[in-house]
Amino acid sequence: KNPYTGKTYAQDPVLAYIELQNEDDIFFYTTENVYNKCPTYAKDLRVRFAAWLQAKYRNQSGLKAAWGSALKDEETLAAKNIALFVNPWFMCADHLPNLQGGARTRMLDNAAFLHDVQNAFYLRFVKAIRQTGYQGPLVGSPWQAPSGLPHYYNLKSDYDVGYIDRHNYFGGSLGDTMLGKPGSGYFSTGMQQVADRPFGLSEWIHVYPSLYSAEGPAILAVYGLGLQGWDASYEFQSAQIGNTFSDVVGNFPWGVWNDDLPSQIGQYPALARMIMRGDVKEGAVIGVRNVSSKNLAEGTFDFSDRVTQQGDVKAFTGNTPEEALAAGRLLVRFSDSSQPSTFPDMAEHRQGKAIISTTGQLRWDTSGKGFFTVDTAGTKAVVGFAEGRKVELSDYALTLKSPYASVLLTSLEKDRDLTETESALLTAVARNSNSGFKYWKIDNRVLDNGSSPVMMEPVRATVTCRRAVERVNILDMDGRRTGLTLHVENDSFTVENSLEKTIYYEVVFQ
């Protein structure tokens, strides 16, 4: 019990959720190394495998009939020495389809056994945790497995425990951006959202020194928590610092994840209001990959997809195009009965080079380097490479006069949208850099990481309102009024934060 509150961890609401296994699973490549280095545990696992096979096939003859020549003469249920394949490659989409007859049956049994082992491990702890009285969310693991059967067995294990949580990152190079390819980067993690379960990302960020990181919070909020209806988001990482924002954008090697920046947490006041007010509506379900018990047992699916991973950076593709995440909701559904999967018809959601959401509120334009717009009652936005474009939204127009930016306008009142609110918050950010940062343009190699203070790339944007604007207050970097205002003419004004030295403005309506 906490001596100050008198509460146990099970009772304390400060505990957001419990994760059973961090960044690992039985179907990941790390299992093979552990198996080979720990002969006692490896032997124990083989003993359990023999018992599992005995229960399924009753005796050696039954096992031999099922596996045929794939069962070696020296491998017997009595000796409990039947080898296990713990490298997931043997079970994944790159290898399993090539197996036939007894060899395929053996690999399917191998995968099913590992799935049962993982489930027993998880459910043992689920039971123990629930017995403490804890009623909050549980997570199996935030990690994914290789393509095909291992992936869906692992996802099913997480489904049986609680909500689906994942970790994913993007970038690490200066010019990396997700805007030119909807559904790319960590947004593609949404392809693992499962029907009947909450979904979240408890680690995500553009890895430093990615210059276009301002797109990240906007994409996660607008398309993830908004259109896709995700339930949790934890950007990685925020430090305990004495001032409002971090003194540097990032540093190597352990400072390449930094949420405490104007381009990251600096956008949260606007994005959080947008999400908590429900401005961006959940989209219609336009694709469901159905996975039955029979699909898992036979290792066959009526769809194809591929998981790729380089360290923390993962991507998900397949014959359900990841760009469909910009149009409507995509789900995996586990069931006991076999049902055909459904796939989105992207022609229904395209207008030229733009993908329009099923709600009609979002437009992701892939021309050039890409940008998207938000047109809801409570929030208007343009994010990305939209220089020189006049973006016409309902009752508002936004014109970017800088190469890249994230410009958000949202109501400052909980229960009033932009047609009724007395005031709105305008946030304008672009790229950021350490002072003195230098790189070699030929290969983007960092020559000098620089130091404080953080330098913000200026944003110049014109906002035109179809409501009477009384004034636009210039706020400081803590969101407080400075006593200064912008010039307003015909309910139009231009922010130029190289002059105002801020990313925040308060639009006050008459």
Residue pairs with C-beta under 8 A, 6 or more apart in sequence:
1 7
1 8
2 8
2 12
5 12
8 132
8 133
9 15
9 132
9 134
10 129
10 132
10 133
10 134
10 135
11 133
15 134
15 136
16 136
16 137
17 136
17 137
17 138
17 139
17 162
17 163
17 165
17 232
18 129
18 134
18 136
18 137
18 138
18 139
19 139
19 140
19 141
19 142
19 165
19 202
20 122
20 125
20 126
20 138
20 139
20 140
20 141
20 161
21 122
21 140
21 141
21 143
22 141
22 142
22 143
23 141
23 142
23 143
23 167
24 30
24 141
24 143
25 118
25 140
25 141
25 143
25 144
25 145
25 154
25 157
26 86
26 114
26 115
26 117
26 118
26 121
26 154
27 88
27 91
27 111
27 114
27 118
27 145
27 146
27 150
27 151
27 153
27 154
28 88
28 143
28 145
28 146
29 87
29 88
29 89
29 146
31 86
31 87
31 88
32 86
32 87
34 41
35 41
35 42
35 45
35 84
35 86
36 42
42 84
45 84
45 117
46 80
46 81
46 82
46 83
46 84
47 80
48 113
48 117
49 82
49 84
49 113
50 77
50 80
50 81
50 82
51 80
52 113
52 116
53 63
53 77
53 82
53 109
53 113
54 77
56 109
57 63
57 65
57 66
59 77
60 76
60 77
60 78
63 71
63 77
64 71
66 102
66 105
66 109
67 102
67 103
67 105
67 106
67 109
68 101
68 102
69 102
69 103
70 101
70 102
70 103
70 105
70 106
71 82
71 102
71 106
72 83
74 81
75 81
75 82
75 83
76 82
84 110
84 113
84 114
85 91
85 107
85 110
86 114
88 145
88 146
88 150
89 95
89 146
90 96
90 107
90 110
91 107
91 110
91 111
91 146
91 148
91 149
91 150
91 299
92 145
92 146
92 147
92 148
92 149
92 150
92 151
93 146
93 147
93 148
93 149
93 304
93 306
94 146
94 147
94 148
96 104
96 107
96 148
96 149
96 299
99 107
104 299
107 299
108 149
108 297
108 298
108 299
111 149
111 150
111 153
111 299
112 153
112 296
112 297
114 153
115 153
115 154
115 156
115 157
115 296
118 153
118 154
118 157
119 157
119 160
122 140
122 157
122 160
122 161
123 160
123 161
126 138
126 161
126 162
129 138
137 162
137 163
137 198
138 161
138 162
138 163
139 158
139 161
139 162
139 163
139 164
139 165
139 202
140 157
140 158
140 160
140 161
140 162
141 154
141 157
141 158
141 165
142 165
142 166
142 167
142 202
142 203
143 154
143 166
143 167
144 151
144 154
144 155
144 166
144 192
144 307
144 309
144 314
145 151
145 153
145 154
145 155
145 307
146 307
147 305
147 306
147 307
148 299
148 301
149 296
149 299
151 305
151 307
152 291
152 295
152 296
152 301
152 332
153 296
155 164
155 192
155 194
155 332
156 291
156 296
156 334
158 164
158 165
159 194
159 197
159 334
162 197
163 197
163 198
163 199
163 200
163 231
163 232
164 192
164 193
164 194
164 197
164 198
164 199
164 200
165 199
165 200
165 201
165 202
165 232
166 189
166 192
166 200
166 201
166 202
167 201
167 202
167 203
167 204
167 236
167 312
168 185
168 186
168 188
168 189
168 201
168 203
168 204
168 312
168 313
168 314
169 186
169 203
169 204
169 205
169 206
169 207
169 236
169 257
169 312
169 313
169 314
170 176
170 178
170 185
170 186
170 204
170 205
170 206
170 207
170 210
170 216
170 313
171 185
171 206
171 207
171 210
171 213
171 313
172 207
172 208
172 209
172 210
172 256
172 313
173 209
173 210
173 444
174 209
174 210
174 211
174 439
174 444
175 211
175 212
175 444
176 206
176 210
176 212
177 210
177 212
177 215
177 369
177 370
177 384
178 184
178 185
178 186
178 187
178 215
178 216
178 219
179 212
179 215
179 369
179 370
179 371
179 372
179 383
179 384
179 385
180 366
180 368
180 369
180 370
181 323
181 366
181 370
182 322
182 323
182 325
182 326
182 355
182 364
182 366
182 370
183 190
183 191
183 321
183 322
183 323
183 324
183 325
183 326
184 315
184 322
185 315
186 201
186 204
186 216
186 220
186 314
187 219
187 220
187 223
187 224
187 322
187 325
188 314
188 315
188 316
188 317
188 322
188 325
189 201
189 204
189 314
189 316
190 199
190 224
190 228
190 230
190 325
190 330
191 305
191 316
191 318
191 320
191 322
191 325
191 330
192 199
192 316
192 332
193 199
193 228
193 230
193 329
193 330
193 331
193 332
194 331
194 332
194 333
194 334
195 288
195 331
195 332
195 333
195 334
196 333
198 231
198 232
199 228
199 229
199 230
199 231
199 232
200 230
200 231
200 232
200 233
200 234
201 220
201 224
201 230
201 232
201 233
201 234
202 232
202 234
203 234
203 236
203 312
204 216
204 220
204 233
204 234
204 235
204 236
205 213
205 216
205 235
205 236
205 237
205 257
205 258
205 259
205 264
206 212
206 213
206 215
206 216
207 256
207 257
207 312
207 313
208 249
208 250
208 251
208 252
208 255
208 256
208 257
208 258
209 249
209 250
209 256
209 433
209 437
209 439
209 446
211 431
211 432
211 433
212 404
212 431
213 261
213 263
213 264
213 432
214 263
214 264
214 267
214 383
214 404
214 405
214 406
214 429
214 430
214 431
214 432
215 383
215 384
215 406
216 235
216 264
217 235
217 264
217 265
217 267
217 268
217 271
218 267
218 271
218 381
218 383
218 406
218 408
219 372
219 383
220 233
220 235
221 233
221 271
221 272
221 274
221 275
221 280
222 271
222 274
222 280
222 362
222 372
222 374
222 381
222 383
223 325
223 326
223 362
223 372
224 230
224 233
225 231
225 233
225 275
225 280
226 274
226 275
226 279
226 280
226 281
226 282
226 362
227 280
227 281
227 282
227 283
227 325
227 326
227 328
227 329
227 357
227 359
227 362
228 282
228 283
228 325
228 329
228 330
229 282
229 283
229 329
235 259
235 264
235 265
236 257
236 259
237 257
237 258
237 259
238 259
238 260
238 265
239 246
239 258
239 260
241 247
241 260
244 477
244 478
245 260
245 261
245 262
245 265
245 266
245 454
245 477
246 258
246 260
246 261
246 454
247 452
247 453
247 454
248 255
248 258
248 434
248 450
248 451
248 452
248 454
249 258
249 261
249 432
249 433
249 434
249 437
249 454
250 256
250 257
250 258
250 434
250 449
251 434
251 449
252 446
252 449
258 264
259 265
261 432
261 454
262 429
262 432
262 454
262 456
262 477
262 503
263 406
263 429
263 430
263 431
263 432
263 456
266 427
266 429
266 477
266 503
267 406
267 408
267 427
267 429
269 425
269 427
269 479
269 504
270 379
270 408
270 409
270 410
270 425
270 427
271 408
273 378
273 379
273 410
273 411
273 412
273 414
273 425
274 280
274 374
274 376
274 378
274 379
274 408
274 410
276 414
277 378
277 411
277 414
277 415
277 417
279 374
279 376
279 377
279 378
279 379
279 410
279 417
280 359
280 361
280 362
280 374
280 376
280 379
281 359
281 361
281 376
282 329
282 359
283 327
283 328
283 329
283 357
283 358
283 359
284 328
284 329
284 358
284 359
285 328
285 329
285 330
285 331
286 324
286 327
286 328
286 329
286 330
286 342
286 344
286 349
286 358
287 320
287 324
287 328
287 329
287 330
287 331
287 341
287 342
287 343
287 344
288 330
288 331
288 332
288 333
288 341
288 342
289 301
289 303
289 305
289 320
289 330
289 331
289 332
289 333
289 341
290 302
290 333
290 335
290 338
290 339
290 340
290 341
291 301
291 332
291 333
291 334
291 335
292 334
292 335
292 336
292 337
292 338
292 339
293 335
293 336
294 338
295 301
295 338
301 341
302 340
302 341
303 318
303 319
303 320
303 341
303 343
304 318
304 319
305 316
305 317
305 318
305 319
305 320
306 316
306 317
306 318
307 314
307 315
307 316
308 314
308 315
308 316
308 317
309 315
315 322
316 322
319 343
320 330
320 343
320 344
321 344
321 346
323 346
323 355
324 330
324 344
324 346
324 349
326 355
326 357
326 362
326 364
326 372
327 344
327 346
327 349
327 355
327 356
327 357
327 358
328 344
328 349
328 357
328 358
330 344
333 339
346 355
349 355
349 356
349 357
349 358
350 356
351 363
352 367
353 365
353 366
353 367
354 363
354 364
354 365
354 366
354 367
355 363
355 364
355 366
356 362
356 363
357 363
361 374
361 375
361 376
362 372
362 373
362 374
362 375
363 372
363 373
363 375
364 370
364 371
364 372
365 371
365 372
365 373
365 386
368 385
369 384
369 385
369 404
370 384
370 385
371 382
371 383
371 384
371 385
371 386
371 389
372 382
372 383
372 384
373 380
373 381
373 382
373 383
373 391
373 393
373 398
374 380
374 381
374 382
374 383
374 408
375 393
375 394
376 417
377 394
377 417
377 418
377 419
378 410
378 411
378 417
378 418
379 408
379 409
379 410
379 411
379 418
380 393
380 394
380 396
380 398
380 408
380 409
380 410
380 418
381 398
381 406
381 407
381 408
381 409
382 389
382 391
382 398
382 400
382 405
382 407
383 405
383 406
383 407
383 408
384 404
384 405
384 406
385 403
385 404
386 400
386 405
387 400
387 401
387 402
387 403
387 404
388 399
388 400
388 401
389 399
389 400
390 397
390 398
390 399
391 397
391 398
391 399
391 400
395 418
395 419
395 465
395 466
395 467
396 409
396 418
396 463
396 464
396 465
396 466
397 463
397 464
398 407
398 409
398 461
398 462
398 463
398 464
399 461
399 462
399 464
400 407
400 459
400 460
400 461
401 460
401 461
401 462
401 494
402 430
402 457
402 458
402 459
402 460
402 461
403 430
404 430
404 431
404 457
405 428
405 429
405 430
405 459
405 461
406 427
406 428
406 429
406 430
407 426
407 427
407 428
407 459
407 461
408 425
408 426
408 427
408 428
409 418
409 424
409 425
409 426
409 463
409 507
410 418
410 424
410 425
411 417
411 418
411 420
411 421
411 424
412 421
412 422
412 423
412 424
412 425
412 506
413 420
413 421
413 422
413 423
416 422
418 424
418 467
419 467
421 509
422 508
422 509
423 506
423 507
423 508
423 509
424 506
424 507
424 509
425 504
425 505
425 506
425 507
426 463
426 472
426 495
426 504
426 505
426 506
426 507
427 503
427 504
427 505
428 459
428 461
428 495
428 497
428 503
428 505
429 456
429 459
429 503
430 456
430 457
430 458
430 459
431 456
431 457
432 454
432 455
432 456
432 457
433 450
433 454
433 455
433 457
434 449
434 450
434 451
434 452
434 454
434 455
435 450
435 451
435 452
435 453
435 454
435 455
436 448
436 450
436 451
437 446
437 448
437 449
437 450
437 455
438 446
438 447
438 448
438 450
439 445
439 446
439 447
440 446
440 447
456 497
456 503
458 496
458 497
458 498
459 495
459 496
459 497
459 503
460 494
460 495
460 496
460 497
460 498
461 494
461 495
462 492
462 493
462 494
463 492
463 493
463 494
463 495
463 507
464 490
464 491
464 492
465 491
465 492
465 507
465 509
466 491
467 491
467 509
467 510
468 491
468 509
468 510
469 488
469 491
469 493
469 507
469 508
469 509
469 510
470 488
470 508
470 509
470 510
471 485
471 486
471 488
471 508
472 485
472 486
472 488
472 493
472 505
472 506
472 507
472 508
473 481
473 482
473 484
473 485
473 505
473 506
473 508
474 481
474 482
474 484
474 485
474 486
474 500
474 502
474 505
475 481
475 482
475 502
475 504
475 505
475 506
476 482
476 502
476 504
477 502
477 503
477 504
479 504
481 506
482 502
484 500
486 493
486 494
486 495
486 500
486 505
487 493
487 494
495 505
497 503
